Amino acid sequence: MDEDATRVPAAPESRLNEPEHARQFLARQRVAHLATADASGKPHVVPVCFALVDQTVYIAIDEKPKRGDPLKLRRLRNIAENPRVAIVADVYDNADWSRLGFVLVHASARVLNDGEEHARAIGALREKYAQYRHMALEERPVIAADIQAATTWGRLSD
């Protein structure tokens, strides 16, 4: 780990509450990258839209074009084999490197297909992304990534 990075240890009540600026940074980002790995450890990373609710990051399997059956996406297959995931959201400014920063969360992922938590997740995703208000997300799975620990680095304020 970068010696300037700050690791927020896993604790039931403060996985991403301390420091609060890490939570705020993550919540306001529009895109992150989800890293999954299959049972053998082969990694797979994709950009995702997400919503942070309490200690869980929700990621929709939306209607954007996908190759093949969206229920058979590699990220979903990997989570079924290995629920450990990482999600990173960052800011990059080519002109001013003093503005660089990231939050990396390590989480245990679940796939929600229906139910109350699925509905709450869709509500949070639609609140954050207007594009989701016109998609049939109720018929699609949602990834629920329960945060275990977080690492931060750089400038996390606006």
N, C-alpha and C positions, 0 to 999 in steps of 0.2 A: 504494500500500500504506500502511496505517496506520503512522505513524512509530514507534509503540510495538511494532509487530509484529517478530518475529524470523524472518528467512528462513534456512532451512537449505539450503545449496546442494547441487546434485546432485553427488555424488561416489560412485564405485562402492561404497566400503566404508562410507559414513556418510550415506546419504540420509535415514534417520530414526533413526539411532543417536545422533546428537548434536543436541540434548540428549536424554538418556535419558528425562527426564520427559515429553517429547512422545510418545515411543513408548508409554510406560505409559498416558498419558492416552488415546491413540487406542485402545489394546488393551482398555481397560476400558469404553469407551462401548458402548451397546447399539444405538444407531441413528446413522446418518450420512446425508448427502445426496450423491447421485451426480449430477454435472453432465456431460452429454454435449452434443455439437453435431453437426449433420449437415454435409455437405460445404460447404454455403453459410454455415455458422456459426450457424444457428438453434439456440438453446440449449434444453435439456430437462433438468429437475431432478426427481429422485424420491427419497423416503426409502428407505433400504436397511438391511438387516441385513448384517453383514460380519464377517470374521475377518482379523486381521493375522497373517501368517506371514512372518518375515524381512522382506524389502523388498517384499512383495506384499500387497495388500488383495484378498480374495476375496469375491465377492458372488453369492449363489445366485439363480437364477430359480426361485422356490419355487412351491408349490401354492396360495398365497393367490389368491383370485379376480382374474383379469385380463380385460381386454376383448379378445376374440379369441384367436388362436393365440399362446401365450407365446413361440414361436420367432420371432415377427414383432414383438416389442415394439420400440418406438421406441429404447430405450436400446441394444438389440442392433443394430438397423439403423444407428444413429448410429456405433457403434463400428466397424462394418464400413466405413463411409465415412470416419471420422475417429477414429483411436484415442486422441487426446488427451482426457483426462478430468480432472476435479477432484472431490475428495471432501472434505467438511467435516464434522467432528464437533464439537459444541459443548456447553457447559453454560450454561444461563440460569437466573438466580435473580432473580425480580421484586422480592423484598424486599431483596436484598443484592447490589448491582452489583459489589462487590469480589470476588465469586465467579465472575464471567463469565470464559469462556475458550474458545478454539477451537484446533484443528489443522486446517489446510488442506493437503492433499497434491495435487500435480500428478503425473499418472501417464500411462503408455502402457498402454492396455487391450488385452487379447486375450480371445477367447471360447473356453473349453474345453468340448468336448463329451464327451470320454472320456479315458482314459489315466491314468497314475500321478499326475500333478499334479492332475487332476480329482478323483481319489479322495482325495488328501491334503487338498484344499480342502474337500471334503464332510466329511471327518473333523473338521477344525478348526471348521467351521460347526456341526456337530452337538455338538461339545464345548461350544461357547459358548451355543447355543440349543437347549434341550430340545425345543422344538416341531419342530425339523428331524429329530429322531430317528424320527418317525413319517411322514415324507414321502419319497416316491420321488425323491430328488434325483439319484440315479445316472442317471436317464432325462432329466435336464434340463441345460441349459448352466450354466456358472459363469463369471462375469466375473473375470478375473485382471488387476488393475491394478498394474503394476510402478512403484513410486514413483520419481520423478525428482527431486523437491524437495518441501520442506515449509515452511510458514509457521505460526508459532505466535503466540498473543496471549493475554494475561491469565493467570488462575490455572489452572494445569494440575494442581496437587496436590489430593488429597482434602480 
